[in-house]
Amino acid sequence: MSDLTERIIAMHRRDIIVAWAFVIGLWFAIIFVAIATWSLAPSSTARIVLLIGGAAVLLLNTAAILAMLRHYREDRDFMYGLDIKFLDAARAKGRGV
């Protein structure tokens, strides 16, 4: 395996970890807010509306992250190859990225 391929795989893996960490953090945050503010809702109807809104945010954001990861996987070599090319060029110019 070439050095470029190894670097691409490492960058892709790191992005996957960060994306999943964001999704997990978002789920924890929304669930925490729902529990912490449950008693503040003025009625059961308001609670249901807030739960539906929170669920929509969770589902749509999770779906968007999954779509992004699928796109990254499909175009991994092209996208990360460009990133590495520009990072290497910046380092060569002494910008120390």
Contacts in CASP RR format, 6 or more apart in sequence:
PFRMAT RR
TARGET T0000
AUTHOR 0000-0000-0000
METHOD contacts of the structure
MODEL  1
MSDLTERIIAMHRRDIIVAWAFVIGLWFAIIFVAIATWSLAPSSTARIVL
LIGGAAVLLLNTAAILAMLRHYREDRDFMYGLDIKFLDAARAKGRGV
4 81 0 8 1.000
4 84 0 8 1.000
5 77 0 8 1.000
7 80 0 8 1.000
7 84 0 8 1.000
8 76 0 8 1.000
8 77 0 8 1.000
8 80 0 8 1.000
8 81 0 8 1.000
8 84 0 8 1.000
11 80 0 8 1.000
11 83 0 8 1.000
11 84 0 8 1.000
12 72 0 8 1.000
12 73 0 8 1.000
12 76 0 8 1.000
12 80 0 8 1.000
15 69 0 8 1.000
15 72 0 8 1.000
16 69 0 8 1.000
16 72 0 8 1.000
19 65 0 8 1.000
19 68 0 8 1.000
19 69 0 8 1.000
20 65 0 8 1.000
22 65 0 8 1.000
23 61 0 8 1.000
23 62 0 8 1.000
23 65 0 8 1.000
26 57 0 8 1.000
26 58 0 8 1.000
26 61 0 8 1.000
26 62 0 8 1.000
27 58 0 8 1.000
27 62 0 8 1.000
30 54 0 8 1.000
30 57 0 8 1.000
30 58 0 8 1.000
34 50 0 8 1.000
34 51 0 8 1.000
34 54 0 8 1.000
37 50 0 8 1.000
38 47 0 8 1.000
41 47 0 8 1.000
41 50 0 8 1.000
72 79 0 8 1.000
87 97 0 8 1.000
90 96 0 8 1.000
90 97 0 8 1.000
91 97 0 8 1.000
END
